[in-house]
Each structure stands twice: as structure tokens, then as C-alpha cells.
């Protein structure tokens, strides 16, 4: 199941600049307790996902 989910995400990595690094930032922020900042990064990623072609 996980592999199938990752396969769907793989093409989006190319379309969203620095997605891997931004995901790492989110986890670091969560670990540091900076939940509002992590949520903002996730919202930015979400906005970029919404404009991708389906």
C-alpha cells in the first residue's frame, strides 16, 4: 500500500520545487514544537498541489 502511495507522489516532487527539503523542514519544525510554522509550510505546499493539473 505504501509503495503505491509513494508512486502517486513521485511525479509531484518534480512539479513542486524543493518538496523533499520542505517536508524535512516540516518535520524539524514539528520536532522543535513550532507547530504554527510547520502548518504554514504545509499550507503553502497544499496551495501548490491544488493548482497542479489533475
LOMI-898768 format. One record per atom (N, C-alpha, C): residue in three letters; x, y, z. Coordinates in steps of 0.001 Angstrom, whole numbers, padded with zeros to 6 digits, always signed. Layout:
% residues N
ALAXYZ
...
END
This chain:
% residues 54
UNK+000824-001191+000000
UNK+000000+000000+000000
UNK+000871+001259+000000
UNK+001874+001283+000842
UNK+002739+002456+000937
UNK+003442+002732-000387
UNK+003928+001725-001045
UNK+004631+001916-002312
UNK+003715+002549-003352
UNK+002471+002133-003368
UNK+001527+002705-004327
UNK+001309+004190-004043
UNK+001198+004548-002772
UNK+001035+005946-002397
UNK+002235+006774-002788
UNK+003425+006235-002578
UNK+004643+006947-002944
UNK+004752+007104-004452
UNK+004292+006122-005197
UNK+004331+006207-006658
UNK+003463+007356-007150
UNK+002346+007602-006476
UNK+001474+008702-006873
UNK+002106+010051-006553
UNK+002900+010121-005509
UNK+003513+011373-005090
UNK+004744+011695-005930
UNK+005429+010697-006433
UNK+006688+010897-007148
UNK+006607+011947-008259
UNK+005598+011927-009135
UNK+005550+012950-010189
UNK+005394+014361-009622
UNK+004731+014501-008489
UNK+004506+015816-007907
UNK+005795+016413-007372
UNK+006734+015583-006975
UNK+008017+016087-006483
UNK+008692+016954-007531
UNK+008542+016572-008781
UNK+009166+017316-009865
UNK+008446+018630-010120
UNK+007182+018706-009788
UNK+006380+019886-010077
UNK+006369+020900-008941
UNK+006704+020473-007750
UNK+006734+021373-006597
UNK+008190+021551-006192
UNK+008716+022760-006357
UNK+010132+022991-006064
UNK+010493+022654-004615
UNK+011566+021930-004457
UNK+012145+021632-003141
UNK+011178+020914-002194
UNK+010323+020070-002736
UNK+009332+019387-001914
UNK+009981+018538-000823
UNK+011010+017809-001169
UNK+011666+016953-000176
UNK+012240+017785+000959
UNK+012932+018865+000621
UNK+013522+019711+001641
UNK+012454+020361+002512
UNK+011374+020784+001881
UNK+010292+021422+002638
UNK+009622+020430+003577
UNK+009497+019187+003136
UNK+008934+018153+004003
UNK+009847+017926+005201
UNK+011148+017890+004952
UNK+012104+017762+006058
UNK+011969+018932+007023
UNK+011777+020133+006484
UNK+011590+021318+007333
UNK+010360+021182+008211
UNK+009280+020658+007637
UNK+008045+020475+008414
UNK+008307+019567+009605
UNK+008967+018439+009370
UNK+009238+017512+010476
UNK+010153+018136+011520
UNK+011145+018912+011068
UNK+012044+019588+012009
UNK+011267+020592+012852
UNK+010402+021367+012198
UNK+009592+022345+012916
UNK+008674+021680+013937
UNK+008069+020565+013549
UNK+007206+019834+014480
UNK+008022+019358+015675
UNK+009198+018805+015409
UNK+010066+018343+016491
UNK+010492+019456+017427
UNK+010639+020663+016863
UNK+011027+021826+017668
UNK+009843+022461+018383
UNK+008652+021947+018105
UNK+007450+022499+018731
UNK+006905+023731+018026
UNK+007418+024039+016850
UNK+006969+025204+016090
UNK+005814+024788+015165
UNK+004703+024456+015784
UNK+003581+023902+015023
UNK+002948+024912+014069
UNK+002876+026162+014467
UNK+002290+027173+013578
UNK+003140+027333+012322
UNK+004442+027345+012477
UNK+005334+027465+011319
UNK+005226+026231+010422
UNK+005151+025047+011028
UNK+005005+023812+010252
UNK+003696+023835+009467
UNK+002643+024296+010121
UNK+001336+024365+009462
UNK+001380+025326+008272
UNK+002104+026426+008404
UNK+002212+027385+007305
UNK+002944+026779+006106
UNK+004007+026044+006359
UNK+004725+025370+005269
UNK+003793+024380+004580
UNK+003043+023626+005370
UNK+002099+022656+004792
UNK+001016+023352+003975
UNK+000559+024494+004429
UNK-000452+025239+003670
UNK+000098+025718+002330
UNK+001352+026145+002326
UNK+001967+026571+001066
UNK+002059+025401+000089
UNK+002455+024244+000604
UNK+002526+023049-000244
UNK+001137+022698-000762
UNK+000142+022788+000114
UNK-001235+022477-000289
UNK-001696+023404-001411
UNK-001387+024691-001303
UNK-001786+025633-002358
UNK-001130+025256-003694
UNK+000118+024830-003636
UNK+000796+024421-004864
UNK+000191+023145-005431
UNK-000209+022221-004568
UNK-000842+020994-005027
UNK-002177+021256-005710
UNK-002919+022209-005192
UNK-004246+022499-005751
UNK-004197+023023-007177
UNK-003088+023646-007560
UNK-003014+024196-008921
UNK-002392+023235-009917
UNK-001953+022088-009454
UNK-001385+021085-010369
UNK-002475+020502-011261
UNK-002132+020187-012491
UNK-003112+019519-013363
UNK-003482+018153-012801
UNK-004724+017816-012946
UNK-005214+016531-012418
UNK-004953+015391-013349
END
